[in-house]
Amino acid sequence: MGKQTAAQAAAHIVWDWNGTLFHDNEAVIGATNAAFEEIGLEPITLEKYRALYCVPVPKFYERLMGRLPTDDEWLVMDAAFHRHYASRSGACRLTDGVEGLLAGWQEAGGSQSILSMYEHEALVPLVHGFGIAGRFLRVDGRTGPSGGSKAEHMVRHLGTLDAVAPERTVVIGDAADDAVAALHAGARAVLYTGGSHSRASLEDVGVPVVDTLDEAVREAQRIAGTA
């Protein structure tokens, strides 16, 4: 990563957490299948999950069930997913190379933050536990009900960051909703194929799609005008 000028240093990355910085695919599919089992659905493969996953999450379940879950089913599945995810995610680690990418972006003068739909009270200690919290201006997780979209959260997140211009901001995430949220807030996006979506589903969004986070940072440099 090349050295940046003072003007270029205004570029900002908003990182997604689950499936992007945090490689938790195995925990996600395990928890999903455990939740399905509780209401009598058949388990699915990671490949099928990545082909069908979308937000809001009840729409994902509709793709699998052929109908939207009832309110009672949603409550059972959501609670089961989070319970089983918590028991599995402790074995998960950061995506390979994350520490170096975060350090390189910061040391070159860029700023960065995390916005996740993972519960805020669980996210913050996890980020601190990996020793990377000091790399971010802000770490925001979900504080309301689960299952929604990221768009309004992105607007609020960027609004809390002084001297971060949306037009100089690039969101890096693994889900189509990351790009939707970025565009809603006036930012841009790069999508990473290592998480919850297949490449085909990400390419439908119309933003750059990459296979590694190193490529994602290079693309962020380019589209933010810092290359």
N, C-alpha and C positions, 0 to 999 in steps of 0.2 A: 504494500500500500504506500503510494508516494506521499511526500510531504505536502501539506496543504497551506495555502495562503490564509491570511486572517479572514478575508471575505468568504473563502470556501468553507471555513470552519463552522459557518452557520448551518451547514447541512445536518440533518437529524434523521436517525433511524428509530422507528417504533418497532420493537420486536414482539412477535407473538411468543408465547411460552410453550404450551403443550403441543408436541409434534414438531416444534421448530427449535428453540433453544434446548428444550427438554425432550429427550427421545423416549417417549412413553407408549409407543405403539402397542407393545405386548400387553401392558397394563390396560390400555383402552379396550382392546378387543376382548381380553379376558373378562373385564368388568361388564362390557356390553353383553356378552354371551351369558354371564351370570344373571344379569337383569332380565334377559329374554327368558331364561329358564324359569324365572319366578312367575311368569304369566303364560308359560306353556309354548313359547316360540322356539323354533329350531335354532341351533347355533349357526353362525355365519363365519366365513373365512375372512382374513384380513383383506384379501383382494376384493371380495364382495363389499366389505365395509367401505373401502376406499373408493369404489366405483359409485356407491349409492349415498354416501354421507352428505348431509347438507344441514344448514340451519335455517330457521329454528329447528331444534332437534325433533319435536313432534312430527315435522314433515319427513324427516329421515325414517322414523318409525312407520309413517304412512306408506313410504315406498316399500318397506319390508312386509307390512301387514295387509296392504291393499286398502287400508282405511286409517283415519286418524285414531290414535288411542283414546279411550274414554278418559275423563278426568281422573278417575280412580286408578286406571291402568298407568297413566302418566306418573302419578304420585308414587306408585309402587316401583315402577321402572327407574325413575329418577333417583329415588332413595337407594334402591339396590345398586345402581351404577356407582354412585358416589361412595357407598360403603365398600363395595368390592374394589373400586379403584384405589381407595386409600390403603387397602391391605396389600395391593400389588405394586404400587408406584414407588415404594421405598427401595425396590431393587433397580429402579431406572436411573439413568445418568444423563448428563449433558450430552448433546450431540457432539460427535468427534470434531475437535478443532475450535469449539466455541470460545474457550478461554482466550486463545490467541487472536481470534477475530475481534472480540470485544476490546481487548487491550490495544490492538492495532488501530481500530477506529478511534478510540479515545485518545491515544497518544498522537495520532495524526491531526487532532483538533476537532473531530466530529463529536456530536453529542448523541445520546441514545437513551431510550426508555423502554419499559415493558408495559404492554397492555394485554391482559388476558381475561378470558371468561372463566378462568379457574377462580375459585373462591378466594377473596382477598386475604382472609385470615390464615389460609393455608399456604397461599403463594409466597407471601413476604418472608416467613421464616425459611421456606425452601430455597429461595434465592440467596438469602443470607448464608444458609448452610453450605452452599456451593462456593462461597467466598467471592461472589461476583457482584454483590449489591452496590459496591462503590463505583462500578462502571456506569451506573444509570442515574439520570436526573430524577427519575420517578419510577416507581413500580406500582401499577394499579391492577388489581384483580376485580372480579365481580363482587358487588355488594348487595345486589337484589336477587330475585328468583332466577333459577337456571333455565336454560333452554332458549334464550332470546338471541337477538342479533347484536353485533358489536358496533353498529353505526353510531348511535347516539353516545355510547361510551367513548368512542374515538373523538368525537367533537369535544366532549368534556375534558378528556385527557389532554388533548393539544391545547385547550384553553387554559390549562393550569401551568403550562410551560412557558415561562418568560423567554422572549427572544428566539422562540422557535416558530418559524413561519411555515404554515401548512404547505405552501408551494415549494419549499426546500426540504420537505419531509418525505421519506420513503418508508412505507410499512413493509416489513418482511414477515410473511406467515405461510402456513401450509394449507390454508382453506380459502375457498372462494369468498367467504364472508370477510376475510381480511382485506381483500381488494375492494369489495363493496363498501366497507367501512372507510377505507382510505379515500376513495372517490367522494363519498358523502361528506368528508371533512375537508376536501380540497387538497388532499395529498395524493401521492402516487404509490404504487405497490409493485413488489416482486414476490412471486409465489414459488414455494419450495416443494419439491415432489416427495420429500422424505417422510411426510406426516400423514394426515388423515385423508387426503384426496389423491386420486390417480392423476397422472399427467393429462390424460384426455379431458377429465372434468375441469382441471385448472386451465387448460388452454382455451376452453370455451369462454373464459372471463374476458380475455383480450388484453391481458397485461403480460410482461415478461415472466416466463416460467423457467426455473433452473433446477438442476439436480443436486447441487451442493450449496451449503451456506457461504462458502468462499466465493462461488459464482454470484450468489445473491448480493454480497457486499460490493463486489466489483460492478454489478449492474446498478446497484443503488448509487454508487459513485457517479456512474455515467449519467443516469437520468436526473440526478440532483445537480449536475453540472460541476462535479468535483473531480472527474477523471483527469 
